[in-house]
Amino acid sequence: MAPRRGLILMLALAMGGCERYPEDPIFAYGEVQRADGLPLSGVTLPVERTVEPLNPRRNRPPPPFQPYTEVTPGADGHFTVEVLSGDSGYFIQGTEQFKARFRMSTPMEEGRAAFLSFEPSDDVELPVLRTWAAGLSRVESPDGAALAFSVMPAAPQLPPSGRVLELYNPDGTVTDLLSPEPVPIVQLLSGGQLIWQRKGAASPWAPTPWMLEDFTAPEMQVRAVSAGIWNFEPLGGFSGGLEFRVEWRSERLPWTAGALRPLSRGAACWPPTEGACPWTDGQLTSTLLRREDAEESVEEVGVTLEAPARVSRVVIRGLGIPPTSDFESVDLVVIEGSEDGEQWMRLGSAAPFLDEGADARSFVFPIEQWAVDSPFDAPLRTDERFLFLDVPLVDAPPVRHVRVAVRPASGRLVALESLAELSLY
């Protein structure tokens, strides 16, 4: 899907008309509101800028945002961001090509905030930046203590002066690429590390005891994201394009700590690692499995218990799957067990992937590409190749070794990218 996105963006840039000089100013007109819709005025909003490689090396940290300018909204909440044309768009440094991106956020109020990342090619209008009153609360449900939250914020509305891109489908129909409606992404955290993530959770949402494990001082949070590409063609002026991403974050609500210690805590694992196994130590730190300089990819991860045990549940946290080169759909996460490490049997499986019917906007808009932009939280990865799975096993015999792999319909295993925890109960 990346080539499709690149083609659309090149078409959008081509509509920009005549070029400006690098020292020419361009303007982005915006509005900022409080959660209740009233104007946010009397504050200074920093505007930051980053310059990122178009083809970054895998796993290379993105360059940080740096202060660029600041704006002060008027009494009606409106503001204007002025940047130099030469500070926006594409750059060439040495043998690499870069592109600039800007970011601005609302002040944090009661733990809530919203921020906007954007790339303007000329004079543009920005989406309204408004915080979200999430109203997090703890309620009782048939499944135990649950998190309740309010209705999601609305998707950014296209200004009257703007128009959206159109995607021409193979069947001859045309899709207007409107901004996708935000969906709730519930996150369960401990010490800032991600215990669990559930995209599209319905309120109220109850975590299971296996999700909570024995992590201390857990907190609940809800985040949401939308994005878009708008074009502007003013009479007698330069045509402009805007690519943007808006993210909302709620306050964090303290939660009751879990009380389940997995059988696998402190167990050995493979592939071998230096020191203690990083996905049985309960630290929730994501471990990189796929390195550029590695001769072979990692296609399975496993745990070896001190003695055979009857495993009834496998909990997988933060399993990252890189995109396949041929866009082949991935069908199953397969869990296998063995008593001797030689003879293996299937213990369970899960089919969490989207294999068809995915929203085309998710491939065109910078939802995943700019996931690292939050000034408040860890990157928000929402794609179906970042997995949190709670898999019950039925009538599993005692095993000492348990392994996890991802197997598509073709039968060959898929390379794994990262893993935070693998817990056996």
Secondary structure, 3 states (H helix, E strand, C coil): CHHHHHHHHHHHHHCCCCCCCCCCEEEEEEEEECCCCCECCCCCEEEEEEEEECCCCCCCCCCCCEEEEEECCCCCCEEEEEEEHHHCCEEEECCEEEEEEEEEECCCECCEEEEEEEEECCCEECCCEECCCCCCEEEEECCEEEEECCCCCCCCCCCCCEEECEEECCCCCEEECCCCCCCCEEEEEECCEEEEEEECCCCCECCCHHHHCCCCCEEEEEEEEEEEEEEECCCCCCCEEEEEEEEEECCCEECCCCCCCCCCCCCEEECCCCCCCCCCCCCCCCEECCCCCCCCCCCEEEEEEEEEECCCEEEEEEEECCCCCCCCCCCEEEEEEECCCCCCEEEEEECCCCCCCCCCHHHHCCCCCCHHHCCCCCCCCCCCCEEEEEEECCCCCCEEEEEEEEECCCCCCCCCCEECEEEEC
